[in-house]
Amino acid sequence: MNKNKNFKWGVTISAAQTEGAYDKDGKGFSIWDTFTQKRYKIKDRSNARIATDFYHKYKEDIDCAVDIGLQIFRFSISWARILPEGFGKINSKGIEFYNKVIDYCLEVGIEPWITTYHWDLPQKLQDKGGWCNRDVVDWYATYVAILRDNYADRVKYWILINEGIVCMGAGYFLGVHAPGKRGIDNFLSSVHHILLAQAEGFRVLKEKEGLQVGTALSCTKIEAYRNTNADQKAVNRIDALINRLFIEPHLGMGYPHEDLPILKRIPKYYKEEDLETLKVDFDFLGIQTYTRQIVKSVWYVPYLGVMQVKPKKRNVETSIMGWETYPEGTQYFLERFSIYNPEKPLWLSECGIALSDKEDDQKRIDYYKKVIDLTKSVMDKGINVKGILLWTLVDNFEWAEGYIPKFGIISLNRNTLQRQMKKSAIWLKKYIKE
C-alpha cells in the first residue's frame, strides 16, 4: 500500500461534532442544537455548543493533520450556518468560514473534501416536517447549489449524505438521535425523501465539470445466531435495511422489499417517476464500517421480527460504545460493494475505534494495523480502493453518547481545548512517512 503513490490517507470530521460556535456569526439552530437541550437525551448530559471549537481552531487542527502526513481533510458543512432558516437568505459569515477552511487546506497542502450533510438539519426545516416533508428535496438541492457556486472552484471531491441509514434510523425511527422522531411512517417517508434529495444533489453538483461526487454508506456485517431458516431470513431483512437500502435504489435496483417486506409501504410516499429519479451513477462510493451484528428471529419485534444478540452475551471484544470490535468488515464490504461495479472507485471514508479515557491507545494502533492489512488484501485482488480516511482527528461530541467515547487520534482537554497527539497519531505519522 505504501508503494502505491496514488493511495491516499485522510481524516473525516463533522460540523455538528466539532465546530461549536452554535450561535455565532448568524448561524441558525440545527436539530442537534435543539436535541441537546433535552439533557436526558445525551448520556453524559453534554452538548456541542463548544465541542472541539473547530470554528476558531480550524488552522490548528488542519496543521495537525498535515503534520501527521494526511493528504485529505474531509469536513462537513453546517446547513444552518449557510442558511439559518434552511432556505432563503444566505449567511455571508457562514460562506466566509468555509472559504477560510478550504483556502487554509490548500495553503498548507492538504486536499479539502466536503460532506454536504452530516445529520444537522436546520431546526427551521424540522419545524416544517424535516425529512418527512417532500419539500426537503428542493430545500436540499438549493442548499447544495449554493455550496457548489461558492466552493466547487477549489473542492473536487464531494460526499452528499453521510450514513443516511443511521441518520434516518436513529433520528426518525428509534428517536435516539435528533430530531427524536419515532415510528415506521416517519422512517419510510424520510428515507425516500433523503434518497431523492441525494439524487438531486448529485445532479446539481455534476452541473459543474470535473467534480467527483459520491455518497458515504454505513455498513454492518449481519450474521445469524442459529443455523435456522428463520434466523437467515432475519439476517436478510436487517442486511437489506442497513446495507442495501441506501445504495440499490440509486443503482436502479429499486427498494429491496423482497427481503424487507415493510418497504412495500414506501410507494405511498412516491410519485410514479421517483424510481427513475433515484437512479444516479456516483463517481465513487465511501464505505464506513465499524462492527458486526449477530441476529435472531423473534415474533414480538414489530416490522422487523429481529433481535440483536448483544456482543457481551457472545463474549467478544467490544468498544466503549458497546459495539463488537470488527475490523474484518473492512475486507468484507470493500469486496462486496465492488461487485456492484468493479470499475467504481471505493474509499474507506470512515474507520476507527472508540476507546475510553482509561484504555491504552495501543488498541487503536492494533485496530488500524488490521484495517490496513485487510485493505491491502482487498487491493491485492485488484479491487479499486483509493484510500483510507480515519474517524476521527480530535476526540469530539459523539452524538447521543456525548464525550464518553474517544474516537480521535488526538485528545482534547475540554476545559482548555488543548490538543495532544496520542500514541496512535505518532505511530500513524511514522507509518505514513516510511
RABEL-V98712 format. One record per helix or strand. SS is the DSSP state (helix for helix, strand for strand). FROM is the first residue (numbers start at 0). TO is the last residue. Records with the same first field share a line. If there is no record, write none. Layout:
SS->FROM-TO + FROM-TO
This chain:
strand->7-11 + 29-29 + 71-75 + 110-116 + 121-121 + 156-161 + 173-173 + 181-181 + 211-223 + 283-296 + 305-307 + 317-317 + 323-323 + 344-349 + 354-354 + 384-389 + 393-393 + 405-405 + 409-411 + 418-420
helix->14-17 + 30-34 + 38-40 + 53-67 + 78-81 + 91-107 + 122-125 + 129-131 + 135-150 + 163-171 + 183-204 + 228-243 + 260-268 + 273-276 + 310-313 + 328-339 + 361-379 + 398-400 + 422-432
